């Protein structure tokens, strides 16, 4: 390699690396470091700022905070499980049953709703399910309901909205892994008399486990950190932990407490993901590929 070509390579690396590094450092790393610093800063009785663990201790001493997190984590696990149950047969149909030409069309149909923002998709569900919405009018016209009922602002519709807004992030990783599964394994198991559930349990699911875990982690983190869908579709009684963070920062102007809650959310969710990887025996390096 000549000195001129080596200089070109170094210059190309510099041109492409520096913008990415600056973007990551200035827009992600530095704000997170500042929030982490703020989470350990408190004001004493005399108005002087100093190091404190009080913001983190408040999470464990106030039941409303940790109970809200437990509720949020529980619903995030539920949504992830429901999304997985739907995504597995859909992914199998796309990769193993549908014709190659139809496969591209089906993937486009799955992608189309995500061409618009989450806010638009949530408002679409609200228009559909509200008391004066399309679904109520249809059920009344068919005689199934005597009068319109309010279908919004409860946990069921909130879960349904979260499932809808995160489905793509489960299907894509599973499809990418399931495509490489040799059809001869499934055919051989079927010829030997294995039932469909046995084939799924012993062949398909173990083979697709890296994609399943990758999609599950993405969906779980998205649902755990979601704000719009629980706030708009869940109603007043469906308090999400992200709403606690929003209230502390925006309503109460307590950025220190909100920063502590944010890092607790990151820490506790990371622990849950680590436990899930250990239980399933998956290598995190294979999962993130």
N, C-alpha and C positions, 0 to 999 in steps of 0.2 A: 504494500500500500504506500503510495507516494505521500509526501508531506502535504501536497495540495488537496488530495482526496481526504486525508485525515482532518485537515482544517475544515473542509466542507462538512464532514460528518459532525465535528464538534459544534460548528456554527448552526447546523440544522437542529441538533439536540438542544442547543441553547435557545433557539427561537421557539421551539415547540414546548420545551420543559418550563421555561420561566413563566409564561402566561398561566399554565395549568397550576404551577406551584403558587403563584401569587393569588389566583382565584381561590384555591383551597385554603391557603393560609389566612388571607385577609377576610374571606367571607364565611369560613367555617371554623378554623382553628382558633383564631384570635377572639371572635365573639364567645366561643365556648370557654376559653380560658378566663375571659372577663366574668362570665356568668358564674364559673366555678369559684372565682375569687369573691364575688359578691355573696355567694351562698354561705361563706364563712365569716362574713362581716356583719356585726350587729352594733347597735347603739345602746349605751348604758344609761343609767339614771341621769347622769350629768350631760348627756348629749354627745359623748365622745365615742368614736367608732373604734372597734377592736375585734380580735379573733373571737369567734363563738361557734358552738355547735348547737345553739338553741333552735335554729331554723330546722335542722334535721331532727332534733329531739321532739319538736312539735308534731312531726308526722306520727310518732309512736305514742305520744301522750294524749293527743286529741283523737278520739275514736272515729270522728267523721272523716278524717283524712285517710287513715289506713283502711277503714271499712270501704270507702269509695274506691281505693286502689284494688282491694280484693274483689269488689264487685266488677270493676272494669276488667281486671285480669280474667275473672271467671267468664264474662261475656266474650272476651277476646278469644279464649280457648274454645268456647262454644261455636263462635262464628267460624273459626279456623277449621273445626271438625265438620261443620255443615258444608263449608266451601269444599273441603277435601272429598266428602261423600258425593258431591255433585260433579267435581272436576275429574275424578277418576273415570267414570263411565263416559263422560264427554270426551276426554282425552283418548280413551281407547277407541271410541267410534271414529274420531278424526284420523287417528294414525293407523288403525288396523281394519276398519270396516269400510269407511267411505272411500270412494274412488279418488284417485290422485287429483283430478280436476276439481272435484267437489271439496277436497280438503282445503285448498286455497280459499274457496268461497266461504267455507265455514269459519276459517280463521279471520277473514275480513268481517264477518258478521259479529264475531266476538270482539273485535277491535273497534268497530264503529262507535259504540257507546262511549268509549274512552277518548274519542276525538274532541269531546266537549268537557268542560270542567266538572268537578265533583258537585259544585253548587247547582249547576244546571240539571245534573242527573237526579239529585235529591229533590229539587223542586218538581221535577217530572213525576216522581213517586208521590209527592204531596198532592199534586193536581189530580193524580189518578185515584188516590185513596181518601181524599177529604170527603166531608159529608155531602158536598155538592159536586163531587167528582164523577168521572166517567163510570167507574165501577159501581158506585151506588146507584146511579141512574139506570145502568144496565140491569142490576139485580132487582130494582123496583119494577122496571118495565117487564121483566120475565116473571114477576109475581113471587120471587123467592123472598123478598123483603117487602113488608108493608110500608115501611118508611125508611128513609136514609139513616144510617148509623155512622158514628164517628170511628173510623178505622185507624186514625193517626194517634200519635202521642202515647204510645205504649211500648213495652219492651219487644213485643212480637214484630211490629213494623220496624222498629229500630234495628233488630237483628236482620230482618229481611233487606233493609237498605244497606247495611254493612256487607252482607253476603253479595249483593249485587255490585257494589262499588269495588270489591276486592277479588272478584272471581277470576279476572284475567291474570292476576299475579300468581295464581295457583295453576291455572291451565298451561301457561307457557312453559314453566320449568318441567312439568310432568310430560308434556308433549315432546319436549326436546330430548328427554331420556327414553321415553317409550318408543320413539321412532327407531332407536337402535336395537330394540329387542327383536331377536330372530323369531319369526313366525313359526319356525319348525319346532321350537320348544312347546309352544301352545298346541300345535297340531299333534305332536307326539303324546303329550299328556292327555289330550282328548281321545286319541286312538286307544290309549291304554285304559280308558274307562274313568278317568278322573272327572269329577263333577266341576261345574263352573266355579263354585265357591272355593274348591280346592285349588284350582288353577290360579285364581286370583291370590289366594293366601300363600301358595308355595312358589309361584313363578313371577307373576306380574308385580305384585306389591314389593317383594324383596328386591327385584331388579330395579324398580322405579324409586326405591327409597331415597337415594340422593336428591332426586327431583322433588319428591314429596316433602322432604325436610326443608329443602331450599324454599319451596313455595309456602310451606307452613310458617317458616320464620318470617318471610316477607309479609304474609297476610296478618300474622299475629302482631308484628310491630306496627303495621299500618292501622289495624283496628285499635290497638292499645293507644296509639298517638292520634287517633281521629278526634276531630272536634265538631265539624259541621254536621255530619249525619246524626250522631247522638243528640246534639243540641236541637236540631230542627225536627227530627222524627221521634225522638224519645220523650219529649215533653219535660215538664218541670220536675217530675219525680225520678227521671232517669239521669242522675248526676254522673258525669264521666270525670275521671281524674284530670284530664286535660282542661276541663272546665274549672277545676280548682286552681290550676296553674294560671289560667286566664284571669280568674277573679283576683288572685293575689297581685298579679302584675298590672292589670289594666284598671280594675275597679278600685282596689285598695291601695294601689301604687306601692305595694310592698315587693319590690323586685328581688330583694334578698331572699324572702320566703319562697317566691315563685321559682327562683333559680335553684334553690335547694330541692324543691319538689320535682323540678325537671330532671335533675341529676339522680334523684332517687328513682324516678320512673325509668331512666336509662339503666341504672344499676340493677334494679329488681327484675326488669324484663330480660336483661342479659343473663341473670342467674337462672331464670325460668328456661331460657333457651339452652343454656349449658346443661341443665338437668335433663331436658328433653333429648339432647344429643347423646348424653351418657346412657339414658334408658334405652334408646334405640340402637346404641352401639355404632353411631355414624361418626365418621371423621369429618371435622368441620372444614378441612381443606378440600374434600371432595364435594361438600355441600355448596360451598361458595363458588365453585367453578361455573 
